[in-house]
Amino acid sequence: MVNVTDRKNSGEPEFTDVQAEELINDYLIRHNFTTTRFNTKKLGGLKSPDFKVYLNKELYFYCEVKNPMLLVNDITKMFHWTTSISKIRRFIHKAVQQLNDVDNHHNFPWIIIFTSSHFQLNWSNFSDSYLGYVARNGKMIRDLRHEKYVSNTNRDVNTVDAYIWCQVNSKNKIIYQLVPFINAGSRLKVKVEKIITKLKPSQSENISDINSQKYN
């Protein structure tokens, strides 16, 4: 069970939103992309994702970075799956609003990158959120698809073209595990697959995959 919340309201100093954005920005640049920020003054009150991402000076995709944190439930003093799923889906809903404000025709891929500095909040928790149920070893152990926070955000979840979960060492400010999730129903899937391929860690980066094995 995990319980996550928005780090901005937590006061936790370990790994901030700014550090998360800087880390992801550096990673994108290392993989031959360039990034720019939005001029929020020109958006007239609209929201925006964190980055416009370019390849060879061509706008290639939009990227929003989300940096959830792990919290123990105040009442039960435990980590809760249900809170994890609802909060991660809330982050996705918010990100979709930001992405839609700058690309309401969805002409470019939308990619959300999550960072987590706590080993108990990891890619498997995101997978639970994406699916709407908790499964372990191929067996469903908790079905939450009937919950409103799942059904009401299914459209948002399925609108995003790809997600990337990055496990982070908060002390050294490095990514040590990276797991991509491509939306199989994306109409931009071919381009998204190219992006994910380019973002695959090199061996020298010493980053693990979904099975905690280094990429070849």
Residue, then its C-alpha position, 0 to 999 in steps of 0.5 A: m500500500v502506498n500513499v502519495t501526495d503533491r510534493k509542493n505542499s509537503g515541505e519535503p526538501e529531499f528531491t524538489d520539483v525544480q530538481a526533478e525538472e532539471l534532472i529530466n531536462d539534462y537527460l533529454i539533452r543528453h539524448n540529443f533533444t533540446t528543450t525550451r520553456f513556455n512563456t507563461k505571460k503569452l498564454g493568457g492565464l492558460k496552463s502549460p507543460d514543463f517543456k517543448v522538446y525539439l529534435n534537429k530544431e523541429l518541435y517533436f513533443y511536449c513533456e510534463v514532469k511530475n514528482p510525487m512523494l510517498l507519505v504514510n496515512d495519518i490515520t492508519k499509519m500505513f501506505h495505501w494502494t488506493t491513495s496511490i492510484s487516485k493521486i497519480r491519476r490526479f497528476i495525470h488529469k492535471a497534466v492533460q489539462q496543461l498539455n491540452d491548453v497548448d496543443n488542443h488538437h493534439n498534433f504532437p506527442w504528449i509525454i508525462i515523466f514521473t520521478s520518485s526518490h522513494f523505492q516504495l513508490n515505483w513503476s509498479n505503482f504507476s502500472d497499478s494506476y494506469l490499469g486501475y487495479v493492483a496485480r502481482n505475479g499476473k494475478m489481480i489482487r485489488d480491482l478499483r476500476h469501479e471507483k470514480y477516481v478511476s472511471n472519471t480519469n480513464r479518458d485522460v490516462n488514455t489520451v497521453d501518448a507515453y509515460i516514463w517512470c524514473q526512479v531517482n537517487s535523491k542524494n546523488k540526484i541521478i536516475y537509476q531506473l527508467v521504465p517507459f509505458i507507451n499507449a498502444g492506442s496512440r494515433l502518434k504511436v510510430k513517432v512515440e516509439k522513436i522518441i522512447t527508443k532515443l530516450k533509452p539509456s545508454q550503457s554508460e548511464n548505468i540505468s536499470d530497466i523494468n527488471s532492474q537489469k542494465y540495458n545492453 
